[in-house]
Structure formats: C-alpha cells, structure tokens
C-alpha cells in the first residue's frame, strides 16, 4: 500500500513513541481519539495501520482505546 508523506511521518512518530513506551516513560499529551481520527480519515483499518507501522493490531487498538499510552524521550 502506498502512503503519503504525512501518513509516513505519522507512522514513524507512532513507532518511535511505542519504542519509548516500552522503556516506561510518561506522555500526557497523547490523545487516543486523534490517532483514531487520523486513521479513519485515511480510510485505514487498525490492521492496515498496524501493518504500515510495524505494530500488532492489538497495539493500535490499545493506543486508540487509551489503554496503552505512548511514551516520549
């Protein structure tokens, strides 16, 4: 699937944030609804976004549901 530059940048940021989240640091600015809206505006499923970002679909679901909060450096 071809992605535009904005989507690629979003996915890169998401990957970086998840990597930091695994290290256990907080991020109070993450808005799960914005992630969901960004995905939906691109007419992508959670599975498609997960594949494009190199994540599991469950991770995207947890991010969108606010269960998993990405962490920043």
Residue frames relative to the residue before (quaternion, step in Angstrom):
aa qw qx qy qz dx dy dz
X 1.0000 0.0000 0.0000 0.0000 0.00 0.00 0.00
X 0.3426 -0.7318 0.5561 0.1944 3.57 -0.91 0.96
X 0.1256 -0.7936 0.5935 0.0471 3.56 -0.92 0.95
X 0.4685 -0.6627 0.4956 0.3094 3.56 -1.08 0.68
X 0.7087 -0.4833 0.3088 0.4109 3.56 -1.27 0.35
X 0.6369 0.5327 -0.3320 0.4477 3.59 0.99 -0.78
X 0.6592 0.4968 -0.3052 0.4749 3.57 0.96 -0.85
X 0.6255 0.5373 -0.3295 0.4599 3.57 0.99 -0.84
X 0.6612 0.5023 -0.3042 0.4669 3.58 0.95 -0.90
X 0.6340 0.5283 -0.3195 0.4657 3.57 1.02 -0.82
X 0.6685 0.5006 -0.2953 0.4641 3.56 0.93 -0.90
X 0.6322 0.5274 -0.3301 0.4617 3.56 1.00 -0.80
X 0.6573 0.4986 -0.3098 0.4725 3.56 0.93 -0.88
X 0.6365 0.5324 -0.3255 0.4532 3.57 1.00 -0.82
X 0.6463 0.5139 -0.3172 0.4665 3.59 0.96 -0.86
X 0.6655 0.5058 -0.3037 0.4572 3.54 0.93 -0.93
X 0.6629 0.5036 -0.3082 0.4604 3.57 0.96 -0.85
X 0.6466 0.5032 -0.3381 0.4630 3.58 0.98 -0.73
X 0.6198 0.5381 -0.3465 0.4541 3.58 1.00 -0.77
X 0.6628 0.4792 -0.2999 0.4910 3.57 0.98 -0.81
X 0.6116 0.5654 -0.3524 0.4267 3.60 1.01 -0.78
X 0.6315 0.5404 -0.3290 0.4483 3.55 1.06 -0.70
X 0.6634 0.4910 -0.2989 0.4790 3.55 1.23 -0.45
X 0.5247 -0.7228 0.3490 0.2835 3.59 1.30 0.04
X 0.4988 0.6269 -0.4666 0.3749 3.60 0.94 0.74
X 0.5200 -0.6991 0.4179 0.2574 3.59 -1.13 0.71
X 0.0499 -0.7576 0.6496 0.0397 3.53 -1.34 0.45
X 0.1630 -0.8286 0.5315 0.0659 3.57 -0.37 1.20
X 0.6249 0.5726 -0.3371 0.4099 3.61 1.22 -0.10
X 0.5124 0.6598 -0.4260 0.3473 3.60 1.18 -0.25
X 0.1192 -0.7781 0.6154 0.0407 3.56 -0.93 0.98
X 0.3562 -0.7717 0.4828 0.2110 3.61 -0.28 1.22
X 0.6272 0.5499 -0.3412 0.4334 3.60 1.03 -0.73
X 0.6332 0.5315 -0.3391 0.4491 3.60 1.02 -0.70
X 0.6105 0.5344 -0.3449 0.4720 3.57 1.07 -0.70
X 0.6667 0.5002 -0.2934 0.4683 3.55 0.91 -0.95
X 0.6635 0.4990 -0.3074 0.4650 3.60 0.91 -0.86
X 0.6354 0.5258 -0.3295 0.4596 3.59 0.99 -0.80
X 0.6576 0.5004 -0.3052 0.4733 3.56 0.96 -0.88
X 0.6921 0.4858 -0.2830 0.4526 3.58 0.83 -0.99
X 0.6366 0.5350 -0.3375 0.4411 3.59 1.02 -0.74
X 0.6869 0.4292 -0.2690 0.5212 3.56 1.23 -0.44
X 0.4022 -0.7489 0.4327 0.3002 3.55 1.39 0.14
X 0.4029 0.6880 -0.4838 0.3608 3.50 0.98 0.97
X 0.3979 -0.6625 0.5731 0.2726 3.53 -1.19 0.60
X 0.6551 -0.4765 0.3837 0.4434 3.56 -1.25 0.18
X 0.6396 0.5324 -0.3257 0.4487 3.58 1.00 -0.78
X 0.6543 0.5054 -0.3152 0.4660 3.58 0.96 -0.82
X 0.6530 0.4965 -0.3132 0.4785 3.58 0.96 -0.85
X 0.6425 0.5281 -0.3208 0.4532 3.56 0.94 -0.87
X 0.6505 0.5089 -0.3137 0.4685 3.59 0.93 -0.88
X 0.6828 0.4933 -0.2861 0.4566 3.56 0.90 -0.94
X 0.7295 0.4217 -0.2291 0.4872 3.58 1.08 -0.72
X 0.4473 -0.6951 0.4548 0.3316 3.58 1.24 -0.20
X 0.5298 0.6045 -0.4059 0.4349 3.54 1.15 0.71
X 0.5363 -0.5604 0.4968 0.3892 3.53 -1.31 0.09
X 0.5968 -0.5682 0.4226 0.3772 3.58 -1.13 0.63
X 0.6270 0.5561 -0.3300 0.4345 3.58 1.02 -0.74
X 0.6139 0.5405 -0.3425 0.4622 3.57 1.11 -0.65
X 0.6398 0.5060 -0.3223 0.4803 3.58 0.97 -0.86
X 0.6395 0.5312 -0.3208 0.4538 3.57 0.97 -0.87
X 0.6749 0.4884 -0.2886 0.4719 3.58 0.93 -0.89
X 0.6274 0.5224 -0.3332 0.4717 3.59 1.04 -0.73
X 0.6919 0.4714 -0.2769 0.4716 3.57 0.87 -0.94
X 0.7006 0.4658 -0.2608 0.4734 3.58 1.09 -0.67
X 0.4895 -0.6862 0.4146 0.3431 3.58 1.29 -0.11
X 0.4446 0.6889 -0.4547 0.3477 3.58 1.28 0.19
X 0.7504 0.2174 -0.1152 0.6135 3.55 1.10 -0.79
X 0.1180 -0.7884 0.6019 0.0480 3.56 -0.75 1.05
X 0.3975 -0.7172 0.5094 0.2609 3.58 -0.68 1.03
X 0.3041 -0.7530 0.5625 0.1553 3.51 -1.12 0.72
X 0.2248 -0.7661 0.5820 0.1546 3.56 -1.13 0.54
X 0.6317 -0.5559 0.3982 0.3652 3.54 -1.28 0.51
